[in-house]
């Protein structure tokens, strides 16, 4: 479980991806240009976890508009790709509201690169039970992309470390938190992806599904993956908070 994307008024590692959003009618569109530091190590393909982070951003902003002043909490997020993610070009994430209910908000996105469709995503949210948390008055919608860009691969930038095949450690860092001061759901997606792909070097994900069970408050996050027949399961625990299970993830890999 993770609170929605930061408001853009403070330094955040995902601002270094150059992603910016704008309203287009009732839809929210985001866009960024792929750089080599966004690739899966050992490949020239955009990380599926980055698409998950951008999906969380777009759908989380739509949820913030619908649920404000309450803060939206991500319940689950699902990414499905029709072909390997692109290597270069401008990715656009086109988001729209699917359902605004009393307890659950659902939004969906489509992914395009240079005008070509290559996948979609869905996320659901609930209003945080903590009523002292409030959505910032101004969201990041319409802000220009940050001039700062990744200077090293994303996993290196956030300090994600491999312990052994199938297990990675993601530290807590101030620039990787949401405005609720929990570890970003996009970074949790990255840890899940890294754990799974450490068992299959040179491969990429065609599907990534995350079920957020509780906020990752303390860190570090330990992600442990198992893989069989291109299908993987990952458990993510908050080692600094009694090793509590924060997220369960499933992945599917593209064929070799």
Buried (B, 14 or more C-beta within 10 A) or exposed (E): BBBBBBBBEEEBBBBBBBBBBEEEEEBBBBBBBBBEBBBBBEBBBBBBBBBBBBBBBBBBBBBBBBBBEBBBBBBBBBBBBEEBBBBBBBBBBBBBBBEBEEEEBBBBBBBBBEEEEBBBBBBBBBBBEEEEBEBBEEBBBEBEBBEEBBEEBBBEBBEBBEEEEBBBBBBBBEBBBBBBEBBBBBBBBBBBBBBBBBBBEEBBBBBBBBBBBBBBBBBBBBBBBEBEEBEBBBBBBBBBBEEBEBBBBBBBBBEE
